[in-house]
Amino acid sequence: GATAFGILHPKGAPMARGSGIPELKGYLNGNRQRGLFHWRTFLGRSVGICLVITATMPFGREGPSVHIGACAASVALNLPWRTYLGWQPSPEERRQILQLGSAAGVAAAFNAPIG
């Protein structure tokens, strides 16, 4: 598990390093970071946290879950079908939706019930 995690992280998704919360806070405060919500970052962080949890390593899953939730929200914002609806999110709406995605990540990390 640790070997696969080490191979996945630095090569395919350099933005998937660390917890992801400081990078997400920076983005929400206006600091654009290239590759923060890229599909490779999403995949690398998702696979990496699954391997870490499976290997029972003593790492917290809360930070990566927040970033995974924000990445999922970003993917939902960038789906091709949104052009058919005629809705283009403003930067403020985009930040709000990313905050909702990160909140969903926190809820998933703590096994919060839906509803």
MARDREN-59885 format. One record per residue: x, y, z of N, C-alpha, C in turn; residue in one letter. Coordinates in steps of 0.2 Angstrom, whole numbers, padded with zeros to 4 digits, always signed. Example, Ala and Ser with C-alpha at 12.3 -4.5 7.8 and 13.67 -1.06 7.14 Angstrom:
BEGIN
+0066-0028+0039+0062-0022+0039+0066-0016+0039a
+0064-0011+0035+0068-0005+0036+0064+0000+0039s
This chain:
BEGIN
+0004-0006+0000+0000+0000+0000+0004+0006+0000g
+0009+0006+0004+0014+0012+0005+0018+0013-0002a
+0020+0008-0005+0024+0008-0011+0019+0011-0016t
+0013+0009-0017+0009+0011-0022+0007+0019-0021a
+0006+0020-0015+0005+0027-0013+0011+0032-0015f
+0017+0030-0013+0023+0034-0015+0024+0034-0023g
+0022+0029-0026+0023+0030-0034+0017+0034-0037i
+0011+0034-0034+0006+0038-0037+0006+0045-0036l
+0008+0047-0030+0008+0054-0028+0013+0059-0032h
+0019+0058-0031+0023+0063-0034+0023+0064-0042p
+0022+0058-0045+0023+0058-0052+0016+0061-0056k
+0011+0058-0054+0004+0060-0057+0001+0066-0055g
+0001+0067-0049-0003+0072-0046+0001+0076-0040a
+0005+0081-0042+0009+0085-0037+0005+0089-0032p
-0001+0091-0035-0006+0095-0030-0009+0090-0025m
-0008+0084-0026-0012+0079-0021-0008+0078-0015a
-0002+0081-0014+0002+0081-0008-0001+0085-0002r
+0000+0082+0004-0002+0086+0010-0009+0084+0011g
-0012+0088+0015-0019+0087+0017-0024+0090+0012s
-0022+0095+0009-0027+0099+0004-0030+0104+0007g
-0031+0105+0013-0035+0110+0016-0032+0117+0015i
-0025+0118+0017-0022+0124+0015-0022+0127+0008p
-0022+0122+0003-0022+0124-0004-0029+0126-0005e
-0034+0122-0003-0041+0124-0004-0043+0131-0001l
-0040+0132+0005-0042+0139+0008-0039+0144+0004k
-0033+0143+0002-0029+0148-0003-0033+0149-0009g
-0036+0144-0012-0040+0145-0018-0047+0149-0016y
-0050+0147-0011-0056+0151-0009-0055+0158-0007l
-0048+0160-0005-0047+0167-0004-0044+0170-0010n
-0044+0167-0016-0042+0171-0022-0035+0169-0025g
-0032+0164-0022-0025+0162-0025-0026+0156-0029n
-0026+0157-0036-0027+0152-0041-0021+0147-0041r
-0022+0141-0041-0017+0136-0041-0018+0131-0046q
-0013+0130-0051-0014+0126-0057-0014+0119-0054r
-0019+0115-0057-0020+0108-0056-0023+0106-0049g
-0026+0111-0045-0028+0109-0039-0035+0105-0039l
-0039+0106-0044-0045+0102-0045-0044+0098-0052f
-0038+0096-0054-0037+0092-0060-0040+0085-0058h
-0042+0081-0064-0044+0074-0062-0038+0070-0060w
-0032+0071-0061-0027+0067-0059-0026+0068-0051r
-0027+0075-0049-0027+0076-0042-0032+0072-0038t
-0038+0072-0041-0044+0069-0038-0043+0062-0038f
-0040+0059-0043-0039+0051-0043-0033+0050-0039l
-0028+0053-0039-0022+0052-0035-0024+0052-0027g
-0027+0057-0025-0029+0058-0018-0034+0053-0016r
-0039+0051-0021-0044+0046-0019-0040+0039-0018s
-0036+0037-0023-0033+0031-0022-0028+0031-0016v
-0024+0036-0016-0020+0037-0010-0023+0036-0003g
-0028+0040-0002-0032+0039+0004-0035+0032+0006i
-0037+0029+0000-0040+0022+0001-0034+0018+0003c
-0028+0018+0000-0022+0014+0002-0020+0016+0009l
-0020+0022+0011-0018+0023+0018-0023+0021+0023v
-0029+0021+0022-0034+0019+0026-0034+0011+0026i
-0033+0008+0021-0032+0001+0020-0026-0002+0024t
-0021+0002+0023-0015-0001+0027-0015+0001+0034a
-0020+0004+0037-0021+0006+0044-0015+0010+0046t
-0013+0015+0041-0008+0020+0043-0011+0025+0048m
-0007+0028+0052-0010+0033+0057-0010+0040+0054p
-0014+0041+0048-0015+0047+0045-0022+0049+0046f
-0023+0056+0046-0030+0058+0046-0033+0058+0039g
-0040+0056+0039-0043+0056+0033-0047+0062+0031r
-0047+0067+0036-0052+0072+0036-0049+0077+0031e
-0043+0079+0031-0040+0084+0026-0041+0082+0019g
-0039+0075+0017-0040+0073+0010-0047+0072+0008p
-0052+0071+0013-0059+0070+0011-0062+0077+0010s
-0059+0082+0013-0061+0089+0011-0059+0091+0004v
-0053+0089+0002-0051+0091-0005-0054+0086-0010h
-0056+0080-0008-0059+0076-0013-0066+0078-0014i
-0070+0081-0009-0076+0084-0010-0076+0090-0014g
-0071+0094-0013-0071+0100-0017-0069+0098-0024a
-0065+0093-0025-0063+0091-0032-0070+0088-0036c
-0074+0084-0032-0080+0082-0035-0085+0087-0036a
-0085+0093-0032-0089+0098-0034-0087+0102-0040a
-0080+0102-0041-0077+0105-0047-0079+0101-0053s
-0078+0095-0053-0080+0090-0058-0087+0092-0060v
-0092+0092-0055-0099+0093-0057-0100+0100-0060a
-0096+0105-0058-0096+0112-0061-0094+0112-0069l
-0089+0107-0070-0086+0107-0077-0089+0102-0081n
-0095+0099-0080-0098+0094-0084-0100+0097-0090l
-0100+0093-0096-0102+0096-0102-0109+0098-0103p
-0113+0095-0099-0120+0096-0100-0123+0102-0097w
-0118+0106-0093-0120+0112-0090-0121+0117-0095r
-0118+0117-0101-0119+0122-0106-0126+0121-0109t
-0129+0115-0109-0136+0115-0112-0141+0118-0107y
-0139+0119-0101-0144+0122-0096-0144+0130-0097l
-0139+0132-0100-0138+0139-0100-0136+0143-0094g
-0133+0139-0089-0131+0142-0083-0123+0142-0083w
-0120+0148-0082-0113+0148-0081-0112+0151-0074q
-0108+0148-0070-0108+0150-0063-0103+0156-0063p
-0105+0161-0059-0100+0166-0057-0094+0164-0053s
-0089+0168-0052-0084+0166-0048-0086+0165-0040p
-0091+0169-0038-0093+0168-0031-0098+0162-0031e
-0102+0160-0036-0105+0154-0036-0101+0148-0036e
-0096+0149-0040-0091+0143-0040-0088+0142-0033r
-0086+0147-0030-0083+0147-0023-0088+0144-0018r
-0094+0146-0019-0099+0143-0014-0100+0135-0015q
-0100+0133-0022-0101+0126-0023-0095+0122-0021i
-0089+0125-0022-0083+0121-0019-0084+0121-0012l
-0086+0126-0008-0087+0125-0001-0092+0120+0001q
-0097+0119-0003-0102+0114-0002-0099+0107-0003l
-0095+0107-0008-0091+0100-0009-0087+0099-0003g
-0083+0104-0001-0079+0102+0005-0082+0101+0011s
-0088+0104+0012-0092+0102+0018-0095+0095+0017a
-0096+0092+0011-0098+0085+0010-0093+0081+0012a
-0087+0083+0010-0081+0079+0012-0080+0078+0019g
-0081+0084+0023-0080+0083+0030-0086+0079+0033v
-0092+0079+0030-0097+0075+0033-0095+0067+0031a
-0093+0066+0025-0091+0059+0024-0085+0057+0028a
-0080+0061+0030-0075+0059+0034-0077+0057+0041a
-0082+0060+0044-0084+0059+0050-0091+0054+0050f
-0092+0051+0045-0098+0047+0044-0104+0050+0046n
-0105+0056+0045-0111+0059+0047-0117+0057+0042a
-0123+0056+0046-0129+0054+0042-0132+0059+0037p
-0135+0057+0032-0138+0061+0027-0145+0063+0030i
-0146+0070+0030-0153+0072+0032-0153+0076+0038g
